[in-house]
Every structure is written in C-alpha cells, then in structure tokens.
Amino acid sequence: MNRKERRQLAKQSKQSGISSAMQMPEKIIYMLEQALSHQSNGAVDHAISVYRQILLIDPNNSFANHFLGIIQLQARDFNGALDLFKLAAKHDPSNHSIFNNLGMTFDQLMRYDEAITSYRQALKLAPDFLEALNNLGCALAKLGEEKEPETCFRRVLSLNPKNVDGLNNLGNLLMFSGRYNEAEENYRKAIDLAPENAIFHNNLGSALQFLERIEEAEQCFLKALKIKPNFVEALFKLGNAQRSSGFASQAIETFEKACRLDPDNAGMKINSAIVLPIIPASVTEINDFRARMLEKLQDLLNSKSILSDPMKDANITGFYLAYHNQNDIKLSKKIAQVYLEKCPSLAFEAKKHTIPQKGFGKYRVGFLSHHFYDHTIGKLYRGFIEHLDRKLFEVILFSTSKRKDALAITIEENADQVVHLRTNLKSAQLAVSSKKLDLLFYPDIGMDSFTYFLAFSRLAPVQVTSWGHPNSTGIPNIDYFVSSRDLEVDTGDSHYSETLVRLKNPPTYYYRPEIPEGSKAPQDFGLPSDAHVYLCPQTLFKLHPNFDSILGKILENDPQGHLLLISGRYKSEENLLLDRFKKVFPKAINRVTFLPRMPKNEFLRVVCMSHVVLDPIFFSGGNSTAETLAMGVPIVTWPDIYLRDRVTYSFYRTMGIDELTASSAEEYILLANKLANDQKFRTNMSNLIKNCSEKFFENKETVEELGHFLVAAIEASQKGDNQILWNT
C-alpha cells in the first residue's frame, strides 16, 4: 500500500466512524481497529485475516466488508470487491465512501452506467465529496459525455482550486473536446502544484503534441519517464510522438521497451508492429518495415495477449501502407485478423430486423464518418447526402466529430436524420444498430481509428466503403468497395477484400469551388518574379522516394523552375524529405520552398499563381485536384495500377482530356517543363480544362448510378443472394 492509499484509508476509516460505532461489541471494535492498523501499515495479509475473523462472527458487518473490499479493489479482484461493497452498502446505506468505492469497482469492470449510479448516490449523501465528483465526471466522460463532466470538475475546483486531480481530469476532458490550449493550461497548473507527478507531465505532452509542438511534447514524455522510469503509458506516448515525427526506428525501440515492461500488453505490441516510416528514406526501407510488420503481426496471432479496449489500448490503423505503391491486401487483412482475434467483441452483430420490401417504404441508408465538415471527405460526399433520391432513400448521417463549420452545418441540414455518436464503441454500436438500416456507407475507413474499429461490427445487412481512404479495409464485415471504371485496372479486384464496384464516373458529386478574389505572385514567397512555379500541393508523406528523381530532373531541365511544397505538421517531416532530395538533386535543392499550411482561398491563390501542378506518382491528389481543375490550372499526372494513383487521371477521363496524362517518367517530365515554359501550350490546356470541367463538377449522373447500386445491393441482400457485381 503506497502513501496515497494509506492517507485515503485513514480518511475513509474516519468517515466510517468506527470508534463511534457503539452498537458493535467492544471486541469487534477492537478487531476492526487492529485490522485497520495492519492495513494502513501495509500488512495486508494480517488485515485480511482479521477482517475474515470479524465476518465469521458478524457476516453483515459493514465496516469489515467495506475495508476488505478496499483490499480486494487494490488487488484488482474486482468481482470479489464488488460483492463486499454491495453487502457493506446494504447494511450501511448512509455511508458515502462505500458508494464511491462501489462506483470505482464498477468503473474497473467497465460497467459505467452502474458506476455513475453509485457515484450519484455518494454525492446525494455528501454533495461536496470531491473524490466522488471527480469519479463521476470521469465515468461520464468515458461514455462520451462532455457537459456534465465539465460541470463536475469545475465544481471540484470551485471547492478546492488546488485539487490536482480536478485540474488533471478537466485537462483530460478538454483534450477529448479538442480544446487543447485550455487543456495545456490545466495540466500546467497541476504540475505547478505537483511537479513530481509523472502522469501530469505525460498528459501535458499529449496536449502539446495535438498543438503540433512535437519537440516540447517529447520533452514532457521524457520528464515523466525521468520521474517514473517504468511508466508504460509515457513510453507509449513517446513512441507515438517519435513515429509522428518520422523517426520510426526510435519509435520501435521505445515500444519494444514498453513491451518488455508489460509483456501482456497487446495494444503496445500492435503499435510496435504497425510502425512505418512516414517519410521513408528509400524503397528498401519501405520493404524492410513492411516485412517486419508482417512478421510481428504473425507473432501477435501466436501470442495469448488480449485487447479489452482497442481505442484506448491500441488506437492505430495501417493508414501509411497506402503510400508505398504496393498491394496492401495481405497486410490489411492481417491487421484486421489481429484485432478480431485479440478483441472478439469488435465483431458485434446487430439484431436482424424486418426489412421493407420494394414499394413498402424507403430504404434506410446511413453515412458514417468523422470527417463530415470542411475536409476532403465532407467535400466529396456532401452532394451524395444531399441529392440521393428521397423517394427511394431515407438518409441518416452518423458523425463522430464535434466540428461545426459551415460545411458541417450544410451537410447535416441535407440529411433526413443526424446522429452524433459518442466515441465509445459499445454506445456507437447500439446507436447505429437502433436505426435499423438497410445499408451503412463508410466513406473513409482507415482515416480515423474509431470508425475503423466500428466497421468490424455488423450494423446493417449491407455495409459499404469507398475511396475516402483509397485502400481495402481487410475487414470481413465490409461487403463492397465503391470505386469507378477509370480508377481501376482490369486486375483491380485483387487489390480488395471487398467486392469491387466500378461506377461509370468517380464516386463524388463535387461542388465547383469559386475562384477567389485577389492574386499571389512568386515574389510574395521569396521567389524571383520570373520564376516558373511547379506546385505539388500534397501532404509530404504522399511523395514516394521514386518521385524524387522526377522532381530533380524537372528542376534540372528548367533553371527558372522552383518547386513549391506545403509544410507538414512537424518540421521533422520537411527535414527528412530534404535529406532525401539532397541525395538525388543537390544542385537544385535551393529551389525547393516549403509554404506554410494556409486557408482555402489563400491556397487557391497559390494554385492560380502556379504554372503547373505536379500530381505525385503513386498517390494522386483528390480534393486538391478538383480545386485545381476548378481554377483551370493544368495538372500533370502519371497513373499506375492502384486507385490511389489514378484519381487525377479519372477526373481527366470524365472530362474527356488525355493531353496531360503521361505514360512514363520521361513524358511526365516533358509535359511539366513544357507547361512551365510554353505559355501558348499552357493557355490552351487551361482553356481546355475550363471548357470541359462541367462534365466533372456536380455530376448528377453519378448520384443516380450510386443510388441504383445501393438499391441493387439492398435487394440482393433481402433475397439472400450473393453480393452483386457492378461494372459499368
């Protein structure tokens, strides 16, 4: 028993009023005091022995049951503690400490509703009981609540502004709400009061990482580990920070150290296994890490470790696999297999419901994502949600985000129902299944951990994903992957665990963005006024190592050429990419400029300033391509065999434009240089894009075809038929 636990025990024994319990025989009072003395001095076995002697004499003794329950709770015998606390509460229903401890036990058993009921009873008996207020707030937060937990924690701090648990808990809640600056403030206050508390330093590091102050975050995690060297959670967060910074090998070392300290921690092992370099140094490095991943995932399958809460304990997907220009189906399926084996509850299955047959009601279709706001996914899917035929469909929107920007409001206004899901898997499973959907559409499985884990459930008879994250999920309960004819090659089915759907056009109804007022010039960014601007406006991890030589050759051929890239979240990403570039085109490295991330209209002005936009090989632009085409700025693209590298190509095909699609590296370089140096050619291509773009934007034909597919998939499911094939 540590010092804090001893203080807590002394406080609870005082609250329980043992010395004043005159109705008990003097012998039992003496024995209780003896047991408490043993317990507070760490002689737990002696305390247990005395408590059991008391219970042989008086089985319903609330004091003995209560304090023996505390020992069981500390020993993590939660079911044993539960029985003891229930018996104690039955015979001492006015003791608020018993109900608080009962709540803590339910909490550990993840029976949060019962925990909340117990905490509320404790507070009914003692309204200013700080520990119960903190515990109630934490339990409510675990169910995804925000308003009442914040009230609880602020009540704690109004009663005691120096209550470090209240400060820390409020910080955690603010983190959950995305209020990272406020969370930082509360963590710093807690640290000022308790500078040697490793947990507070660890939590501050998390806030700083979300604020993209990654180096400061790492220092916080290291400080936590200096205070508590075997602090597994701090190692976990340090490993994640190292991975996010692009230092994959360091991350593996950190995760492996944590695994040695906690060898049964399946979540840690999964994180160690799935580490990938965000900015890989070479193709060889990519291959080495992928081989290691496959080996480690197989080791996990051979182990006996389990995963009770994948969001809390793992919280990772195979997101970065998609950027390697390889068929990811084997690894995607292996990751899904590991999660299902380690956490079987992921395969939740909703109760089957009576499905309305055609002519007897609308089909209920749900769209579920974290990104229904001013984000690529919101822009790609807004039109579908708005324009699906309401004579056929009732459209229900499920959102896991709290963002409320203008696009989020517009999307929600165009749905027939909106359900905001708590980020609690059980709660979300029940909320979605209660809507008795005919079909559930996940636009972007893999972009967000929570929706990835939710997709393992069977929440509707038909479950569909699409190109929001252009990779197969590997998840058995996802039936279809909606793509298009030009996004896939003939052998594209082999890239998916789902049944591949090929629509005629790219699966979006994309609203044409307006051309912004004002303009930008090269000199606004420190470039010569006569610079030829080659813009590659993609996240840096999309730039495959094999693209480097193409970029270098473009700059080598054009002495006036300047390559503009968009900065990453962390400076380390730029440094790692520059290290790669210096090895390939050192003489032109001074003509590479990183622009800060910027608002949409500012970005579009940069696009309009550019002579040519470069589509990365192996991972094409999507939203940025649509926005660039709306500005009439030419993009050079070179499609390969995967959906992710054929997006710009498919947009051009929809528009009937072939002139800017290369079939080799040499042709790609030639087209880029020609657009930058030949004004007439560039003007002709720009006019061609402007004249043909109406075929792509706001294409109702695509909405209609998607609707036809959804009906066919639902009706096939109703009949018990096999999944349909759709190839237009």
ZANURO-946032 format. One line per 2 residues: number of its first residue (from 0); their letters; for each residue x, y, z of C-alpha. Coordinates in steps of 0.5 Angstrom, whole numbers, always signed. Layout:
BEGIN
NUM) A) X/Y/Z ~ ...
***
This chain:
BEGIN
0) MN) +0/+0/+0 ~ +3/+7/-2
2) RK) +3/+13/+2 ~ -3/+16/-2
4) ER) -7/+10/-1 ~ -5/+10/+7
6) RQ) -8/+17/+7 ~ -14/+15/+3
8) LA) -15/+9/+8 ~ -14/+14/+14
10) KQ) -19/+19/+11 ~ -25/+13/+10
12) SK) -24/+10/+17 ~ -25/+17/+20
14) QS) -31/+18/+15 ~ -34/+11/+17
16) GI) -34/+13/+24 ~ -31/+6/+27
18) SS) -29/+9/+34 ~ -36/+11/+35
20) AM) -40/+5/+33 ~ -42/+4/+40
22) QM) -47/-1/+38 ~ -42/-6/+36
24) PE) -39/-11/+41 ~ -33/-8/+44
26) KI) -29/-14/+42 ~ -31/-13/+34
28) IY) -29/-5/+35 ~ -22/-7/+38
30) ML) -21/-12/+32 ~ -23/-7/+27
32) EQ) -18/-2/+30 ~ -13/-8/+29
34) AL) -14/-9/+22 ~ -14/-2/+20
36) SH) -7/-1/+23 ~ -5/-7/+20
38) QS) -8/-5/+13 ~ -5/+2/+14
40) NG) +2/+0/+15 ~ +2/-5/+9
42) AV) +1/-11/+13 ~ -5/-13/+8
44) DH) -5/-21/+10 ~ -5/-19/+17
46) AI) -11/-15/+16 ~ -15/-20/+11
48) SV) -14/-25/+17 ~ -17/-20/+22
50) YR) -23/-18/+17 ~ -25/-25/+16
52) QI) -25/-27/+23 ~ -30/-21/+24
54) LL) -34/-23/+19 ~ -34/-30/+22
56) ID) -37/-27/+28 ~ -41/-22/+24
58) PN) -42/-23/+17 ~ -46/-17/+15
60) NS) -41/-12/+19 ~ -41/-6/+14
62) FA) -34/-4/+16 ~ -31/-10/+15
64) NH) -34/-12/+9 ~ -32/-5/+6
66) FL) -25/-5/+8 ~ -24/-12/+6
68) GI) -27/-9/-1 ~ -22/-4/-1
70) IQ) -16/-9/+0 ~ -19/-13/-6
72) LQ) -20/-7/-10 ~ -13/-5/-9
74) AR) -11/-12/-11 ~ -15/-12/-17
76) DF) -20/-17/-15 ~ -26/-13/-18
78) NG) -31/-18/-17 ~ -29/-20/-10
80) AL) -29/-13/-8 ~ -36/-12/-12
82) DL) -39/-17/-7 ~ -36/-14/-1
84) FK) -38/-7/-3 ~ -45/-9/-4
86) LA) -46/-12/+2 ~ -43/-6/+6
88) AK) -48/-1/+2 ~ -54/-6/+4
90) HD) -52/-5/+12 ~ -49/+2/+12
92) PS) -54/+6/+6 ~ -52/+13/+9
94) NH) -44/+12/+8 ~ -42/+16/+2
96) SI) -35/+13/+2 ~ -38/+6/+1
98) FN) -42/+8/-5 ~ -36/+12/-8
100) NL) -32/+5/-8 ~ -37/+1/-11
102) GM) -37/+6/-16 ~ -30/+5/-17
104) TF) -31/-2/-18 ~ -36/-2/-23
106) DQ) -31/+3/-26 ~ -26/-2/-27
108) LM) -31/-7/-29 ~ -33/-2/-35
110) RY) -40/-2/-32 ~ -40/+5/-33
112) DE) -48/+6/-32 ~ -48/+3/-25
114) AI) -41/+7/-23 ~ -45/+13/-25
116) TS) -51/+11/-21 ~ -46/+9/-15
118) YR) -43/+16/-15 ~ -49/+20/-15
120) QA) -51/+16/-9 ~ -45/+18/-6
122) LK) -46/+25/-8 ~ -53/+25/-5
124) LA) -50/+23/+1 ~ -45/+28/+1
126) PD) -46/+34/-4 ~ -39/+36/-3
128) FL) -35/+30/-3 ~ -29/+32/-8
130) EA) -27/+25/-10 ~ -34/+22/-12
132) LN) -35/+29/-16 ~ -28/+27/-20
134) NL) -30/+20/-21 ~ -37/+22/-23
136) GC) -34/+26/-28 ~ -29/+21/-31
138) AL) -34/+16/-31 ~ -39/+20/-35
140) AK) -33/+22/-40 ~ -32/+15/-41
142) LG) -39/+15/-44 ~ -37/+21/-49
144) EE) -41/+26/-45 ~ -38/+33/-44
146) KE) -42/+38/-41 ~ -44/+34/-34
148) PE) -37/+32/-33 ~ -34/+39/-34
150) TC) -39/+41/-29 ~ -37/+36/-24
152) FR) -29/+38/-25 ~ -31/+46/-25
154) RV) -35/+44/-18 ~ -29/+41/-15
156) LS) -24/+47/-17 ~ -29/+52/-14
158) LN) -29/+48/-8 ~ -21/+47/-8
160) PK) -18/+51/-13 ~ -11/+47/-12
162) NV) -14/+40/-13 ~ -9/+37/-17
164) DG) -14/+31/-19 ~ -19/+36/-21
166) LN) -14/+40/-25 ~ -12/+34/-29
168) NL) -19/+31/-30 ~ -21/+38/-33
170) GN) -15/+38/-37 ~ -17/+31/-40
172) LL) -24/+33/-41 ~ -21/+39/-45
174) MF) -17/+34/-49 ~ -23/+30/-51
176) SG) -27/+36/-53 ~ -21/+39/-58
178) RY) -20/+45/-53 ~ -12/+43/-53
180) NE) -10/+50/-51 ~ -14/+50/-45
182) AE) -12/+43/-43 ~ -5/+45/-43
184) EN) -7/+51/-38 ~ -10/+46/-33
186) YR) -4/+41/-34 ~ +1/+46/-32
188) KA) -3/+49/-26 ~ -3/+41/-24
190) ID) +5/+41/-25 ~ +6/+47/-21
192) LA) +2/+44/-15 ~ +5/+37/-16
194) PE) +12/+38/-20 ~ +14/+31/-19
196) NA) +7/+28/-22 ~ +9/+24/-28
198) IF) +2/+23/-30 ~ +1/+31/-31
200) HN) +8/+31/-35 ~ +5/+26/-39
202) NL) -2/+29/-40 ~ +2/+36/-42
204) GS) +6/+32/-47 ~ -1/+30/-50
206) AL) -4/+37/-51 ~ +3/+39/-54
208) QF) +3/+34/-59 ~ -4/+36/-61
210) LE) -2/+43/-61 ~ +4/+41/-66
212) RI) +9/+43/-61 ~ +12/+36/-62
214) EE) +19/+37/-59 ~ +16/+40/-53
216) AE) +12/+34/-52 ~ +17/+29/-53
218) QC) +21/+33/-47 ~ +15/+32/-43
220) FL) +14/+25/-44 ~ +22/+24/-42
222) KA) +21/+28/-36 ~ +15/+24/-34
224) LK) +20/+18/-35 ~ +25/+21/-31
226) IK) +21/+21/-25 ~ +18/+14/-26
228) PN) +23/+10/-31 ~ +18/+5/-32
230) FV) +12/+9/-34 ~ +9/+5/-39
232) EA) +4/+10/-42 ~ +9/+15/-42
234) LF) +13/+10/-46 ~ +7/+9/-51
236) KL) +6/+17/-52 ~ +14/+18/-53
238) GN) +14/+12/-58 ~ +8/+15/-62
240) AQ) +11/+22/-62 ~ +17/+19/-65
242) RS) +13/+16/-70 ~ +9/+22/-72
244) SG) +16/+26/-72 ~ +18/+21/-77
246) FA) +23/+17/-73 ~ +21/+10/-74
248) SQ) +27/+6/-71 ~ +27/+10/-65
250) AI) +19/+9/-64 ~ +20/+2/-65
252) ET) +26/+2/-59 ~ +21/+6/-55
254) FE) +15/+1/-56 ~ +20/-5/-55
256) KA) +22/-3/-48 ~ +15/-2/-46
258) CR) +13/-9/-49 ~ +19/-11/-44
260) LD) +16/-8/-38 ~ +9/-10/-40
262) PD) +9/-16/-44 ~ +2/-18/-44
264) NA) +0/-11/-47 ~ -3/-13/-54
266) GM) -4/-5/-55 ~ +3/-4/-54
268) KI) +5/-10/-59 ~ +0/-8/-64
270) NS) +3/-1/-64 ~ +10/-3/-65
272) AI) +8/-8/-70 ~ +5/-3/-74
274) VL) +10/+3/-74 ~ +12/+5/-81
276) PI) +17/+11/-83 ~ +12/+17/-85
278) IP) +18/+20/-90 ~ +21/+14/-92
280) AS) +29/+14/-94 ~ +28/+9/-99
282) VT) +24/+4/-103 ~ +29/-1/-99
284) EI) +27/+2/-92 ~ +19/+1/-94
286) ND) +20/-6/-96 ~ +24/-7/-89
288) FR) +19/-4/-85 ~ +13/-8/-89
290) AR) +17/-15/-88 ~ +18/-13/-80
292) ML) +10/-11/-80 ~ +8/-18/-83
294) EK) +13/-22/-78 ~ +11/-18/-72
296) LQ) +3/-19/-73 ~ +4/-26/-74
298) DL) +8/-26/-67 ~ +2/-23/-64
300) LN) -3/-28/-67 ~ +1/-33/-64
302) SK) +1/-30/-57 ~ -4/-30/-52
304) SI) -5/-23/-50 ~ -12/-20/-51
306) LS) -14/-13/-52 ~ -20/-10/-48
308) DP) -21/-3/-51 ~ -18/-2/-58
310) MK) -19/+5/-58 ~ -15/+6/-51
312) DA) -10/+1/-52 ~ -8/+1/-59
314) NI) -11/+7/-63 ~ -8/+5/-69
316) TG) -9/+3/-76 ~ -5/+1/-82
318) FY) -6/+8/-85 ~ +1/+9/-88
320) LA) +1/+3/-92 ~ -3/+6/-98
322) YH) +3/+11/-99 ~ +8/+5/-101
324) NQ) +6/+3/-108 ~ +4/-4/-106
326) ND) -1/-8/-106 ~ -3/-8/-99
328) IK) -9/-13/-98 ~ -5/-18/-95
330) LS) -2/-13/-89 ~ -9/-10/-89
332) KK) -13/-17/-88 ~ -7/-19/-83
334) IA) -8/-13/-78 ~ -16/-14/-78
336) QV) -15/-21/-76 ~ -10/-19/-71
338) YL) -15/-14/-68 ~ -21/-19/-69
340) EK) -17/-25/-65 ~ -15/-20/-59
342) CP) -21/-17/-59 ~ -27/-21/-61
344) SL) -32/-16/-58 ~ -31/-12/-64
346) AF) -35/-17/-68 ~ -41/-14/-65
348) EA) -47/-16/-69 ~ -54/-12/-69
350) KK) -60/-16/-68 ~ -64/-17/-75
352) HT) -70/-13/-77 ~ -75/-14/-82
354) IP) -73/-10/-88 ~ -78/-6/-92
356) QK) -79/-9/-99 ~ -79/-5/-105
358) GF) -86/-1/-105 ~ -87/-1/-98
360) GK) -82/+4/-95 ~ -76/+8/-96
362) YR) -69/+4/-96 ~ -65/+7/-90
364) VG) -58/+9/-91 ~ -53/+11/-86
366) FL) -47/+15/-88 ~ -42/+15/-82
368) SH) -35/+19/-82 ~ -31/+23/-77
370) HF) -30/+28/-83 ~ -37/+31/-85
372) YD) -34/+38/-84 ~ -29/+42/-88
374) HT) -25/+37/-90 ~ -24/+33/-96
376) IG) -29/+27/-94 ~ -34/+33/-93
378) KL) -33/+36/-100 ~ -33/+29/-103
380) YR) -39/+26/-100 ~ -44/+33/-99
382) GF) -47/+32/-106 ~ -49/+25/-105
384) IE) -52/+26/-98 ~ -56/+32/-101
386) HL) -58/+29/-108 ~ -60/+22/-106
388) DR) -67/+21/-109 ~ -71/+22/-103
390) KL) -77/+18/-106 ~ -72/+12/-105
392) FE) -68/+13/-99 ~ -68/+16/-92
394) VI) -61/+19/-91 ~ -59/+18/-84
396) LF) -52/+22/-82 ~ -48/+19/-77
398) ST) -42/+24/-74 ~ -36/+22/-69
400) SK) -34/+30/-70 ~ -35/+36/-66
402) RK) -33/+41/-71 ~ -39/+46/-73
404) DA) -36/+49/-79 ~ -41/+52/-85
406) LA) -40/+46/-89 ~ -41/+41/-83
408) IT) -48/+45/-82 ~ -50/+45/-89
410) IE) -48/+37/-89 ~ -53/+36/-83
412) EN) -58/+40/-86 ~ -59/+36/-92
414) AD) -59/+29/-88 ~ -66/+27/-86
416) QV) -63/+25/-79 ~ -57/+27/-76
418) VH) -54/+22/-70 ~ -48/+25/-66
420) LR) -44/+19/-64 ~ -40/+18/-57
422) TN) -33/+16/-58 ~ -35/+9/-54
424) LK) -35/+3/-59 ~ -41/+0/-55
426) SA) -45/+6/-55 ~ -44/+7/-62
428) QL) -46/+0/-64 ~ -52/+1/-60
430) AV) -54/+8/-63 ~ -53/+6/-70
432) SS) -56/-1/-70 ~ -62/+2/-67
434) KK) -63/+6/-73 ~ -65/-1/-77
436) LD) -61/+1/-83 ~ -62/-3/-90
438) LL) -55/+0/-92 ~ -49/+3/-88
440) FY) -44/+7/-92 ~ -37/+9/-89
442) PD) -34/+14/-94 ~ -27/+13/-91
444) IG) -25/+7/-87 ~ -18/+8/-84
446) MD) -17/+15/-84 ~ -20/+15/-77
448) SF) -19/+10/-71 ~ -26/+10/-68
450) TY) -29/+9/-75 ~ -24/+4/-77
452) FL) -26/+0/-70 ~ -33/+1/-71
454) AF) -33/-2/-78 ~ -31/-9/-75
456) SR) -39/-9/-73 ~ -45/-12/-77
458) LA) -49/-6/-76 ~ -53/-6/-83
460) PV) -55/-12/-87 ~ -50/-9/-93
462) QV) -44/-5/-91 ~ -40/-1/-96
464) TS) -34/+3/-96 ~ -30/+8/-101
466) WG) -24/+12/-103 ~ -24/+17/-98
468) HP) -18/+13/-96 ~ -16/+9/-102
470) NS) -14/+2/-99 ~ -18/-4/-98
472) TG) -20/-5/-91 ~ -19/-12/-90
474) IP) -25/-12/-85 ~ -29/-18/-86
476) NI) -36/-15/-85 ~ -35/-9/-90
478) DY) -38/-12/-96 ~ -37/-7/-102
480) FV) -32/-2/-104 ~ -35/+3/-109
482) SS) -30/+6/-114 ~ -30/+7/-121
484) RD) -28/+5/-128 ~ -22/+9/-129
486) LE) -20/+9/-122 ~ -19/+1/-123
488) VD) -15/-3/-128 ~ -17/-10/-130
490) TG) -14/-13/-125 ~ -16/-8/-119
492) DS) -21/-14/-116 ~ -14/-17/-113
494) HY) -13/-10/-109 ~ -19/-11/-105
496) SE) -22/-16/-99 ~ -29/-13/-101
498) TL) -33/-14/-107 ~ -31/-8/-112
500) VR) -36/-4/-115 ~ -34/+0/-121
502) LK) -38/+6/-123 ~ -38/+10/-129
504) NP) -35/+16/-126 ~ -31/+18/-120
506) PT) -36/+17/-114 ~ -37/+24/-112
508) YY) -42/+30/-113 ~ -37/+35/-112
510) YR) -39/+43/-112 ~ -35/+47/-116
512) PE) -31/+52/-111 ~ -31/+59/-113
514) IP) -25/+63/-116 ~ -22/+67/-110
516) EG) -21/+75/-111 ~ -14/+77/-111
518) SK) -8/+74/-113 ~ -1/+72/-111
520) AP) +6/+73/-114 ~ +12/+69/-114
522) QD) +16/+75/-110 ~ +11/+74/-105
524) FG) +14/+68/-103 ~ +21/+70/-104
526) LP) +22/+67/-111 ~ +24/+71/-117
528) SD) +19/+75/-121 ~ +20/+71/-127
530) AH) +20/+64/-123 ~ +17/+58/-126
532) VY) +13/+55/-121 ~ +12/+48/-120
534) LC) +7/+47/-115 ~ +6/+40/-111
536) PQ) +1/+41/-106 ~ +0/+35/-103
538) TL) +2/+32/-96 ~ +9/+31/-95
540) FK) +8/+23/-94 ~ +5/+22/-101
542) LH) +12/+24/-104 ~ +14/+17/-106
544) PN) +22/+16/-106 ~ +22/+14/-113
546) FD) +18/+21/-115 ~ +25/+25/-112
548) SI) +29/+24/-119 ~ +23/+26/-123
550) LG) +23/+33/-119 ~ +30/+33/-119
552) KI) +30/+32/-127 ~ +24/+38/-128
554) LE) +29/+43/-124 ~ +35/+41/-128
556) ND) +32/+42/-134 ~ +29/+49/-132
558) PQ) +34/+54/-129 ~ +28/+58/-127
560) GH) +24/+53/-124 ~ +22/+53/-117
562) LL) +19/+47/-113 ~ +13/+49/-108
564) LI) +11/+44/-103 ~ +6/+45/-97
566) SG) +10/+44/-90 ~ +8/+38/-86
568) RY) +5/+38/-79 ~ +12/+38/-76
570) KS) +19/+41/-78 ~ +22/+34/-78
572) EE) +18/+32/-84 ~ +21/+37/-88
574) NL) +28/+36/-86 ~ +27/+28/-87
576) LL) +25/+30/-94 ~ +30/+35/-96
578) DR) +35/+30/-94 ~ +32/+25/-99
580) FK) +32/+31/-104 ~ +40/+33/-103
582) KV) +42/+26/-105 ~ +38/+26/-111
584) FP) +39/+33/-114 ~ +44/+37/-109
586) KA) +45/+43/-114 ~ +38/+45/-114
588) IN) +36/+44/-107 ~ +36/+51/-106
590) RV) +30/+52/-111 ~ +25/+48/-106
592) TF) +21/+52/-102 ~ +16/+50/-97
594) LP) +10/+54/-96 ~ +6/+54/-89
596) RM) -1/+51/-89 ~ -6/+56/-91
598) PK) -13/+57/-91 ~ -17/+55/-97
600) NE) -18/+62/-101 ~ -10/+63/-100
602) FL) -9/+56/-102 ~ -13/+57/-109
604) RV) -9/+64/-110 ~ -2/+60/-110
606) VC) -5/+55/-115 ~ -7/+60/-119
608) MS) +0/+63/-119 ~ +3/+57/-121
610) HV) +5/+55/-128 ~ +4/+48/-127
612) VL) +1/+43/-121 ~ +5/+36/-120
614) DP) +1/+30/-119 ~ +5/+26/-114
616) IF) +7/+19/-118 ~ +4/+13/-114
618) FS) -1/+18/-110 ~ -5/+22/-113
620) GG) -9/+29/-111 ~ -16/+28/-110
622) NS) -19/+34/-107 ~ -13/+39/-109
624) TA) -14/+36/-116 ~ -21/+38/-116
626) ET) -20/+45/-113 ~ -14/+46/-118
628) LA) -18/+44/-124 ~ -24/+49/-122
630) MG) -18/+54/-122 ~ -17/+52/-130
632) VP) -9/+50/-128 ~ -6/+44/-131
634) IV) -4/+38/-127 ~ +1/+33/-130
636) TW) -1/+26/-128 ~ +2/+19/-129
638) PD) -3/+14/-127 ~ -1/+7/-125
640) IY) -5/+1/-123 ~ -8/+3/-116
642) LR) -14/+7/-115 ~ -10/+12/-111
644) DR) -5/+14/-116 ~ -11/+14/-122
646) VT) -15/+20/-118 ~ -13/+26/-123
648) YS) -13/+21/-129 ~ -20/+19/-127
650) FY) -22/+26/-127 ~ -19/+28/-133
652) RT) -22/+22/-137 ~ -29/+24/-134
654) MG) -28/+31/-137 ~ -25/+28/-144
656) ID) -18/+30/-143 ~ -12/+26/-145
658) EL) -7/+31/-146 ~ -4/+32/-139
660) TA) -3/+24/-138 ~ +4/+22/-138
662) SS) +5/+14/-139 ~ +13/+15/-137
664) AE) +17/+19/-133 ~ +20/+22/-139
666) EY) +14/+24/-141 ~ +12/+27/-134
668) IL) +18/+31/-134 ~ +17/+33/-141
670) LA) +10/+36/-140 ~ +12/+39/-134
672) NK) +17/+43/-137 ~ +13/+45/-143
674) LA) +7/+47/-139 ~ +12/+52/-135
676) ND) +16/+54/-141 ~ +11/+55/-147
678) QK) +6/+60/-145 ~ +1/+58/-151
680) FR) +1/+51/-149 ~ -1/+53/-142
682) TN) -6/+57/-144 ~ -9/+52/-149
684) MS) -9/+47/-143 ~ -12/+52/-138
686) NL) -18/+53/-143 ~ -19/+46/-145
688) IK) -20/+45/-137 ~ -24/+50/-136
690) NC) -29/+48/-142 ~ -29/+41/-140
692) SE) -30/+41/-133 ~ -37/+42/-133
694) KF) -37/+34/-134 ~ -34/+33/-127
696) FE) -37/+38/-123 ~ -44/+37/-120
698) NK) -45/+31/-124 ~ -52/+28/-122
700) ET) -51/+22/-127 ~ -46/+19/-121
702) VE) -51/+20/-116 ~ -56/+17/-120
704) EL) -52/+11/-121 ~ -50/+10/-114
706) GH) -57/+10/-112 ~ -58/+5/-117
708) FL) -52/+1/-114 ~ -55/+2/-107
710) VA) -62/-1/-109 ~ -59/-7/-112
712) AI) -54/-9/-106 ~ -60/-8/-101
714) EA) -65/-12/-105 ~ -60/-18/-107
716) SQ) -59/-18/-99 ~ -66/-18/-98
718) KG) -67/-24/-103 ~ -61/-28/-99
720) DN) -57/-27/-106 ~ -49/-27/-107
722) QI) -46/-20/-107 ~ -48/-17/-114
724) LW) -42/-15/-119 ~ -43/-8/-121
726) NT) -38/-6/-127 ~ -41/+0/-132
***
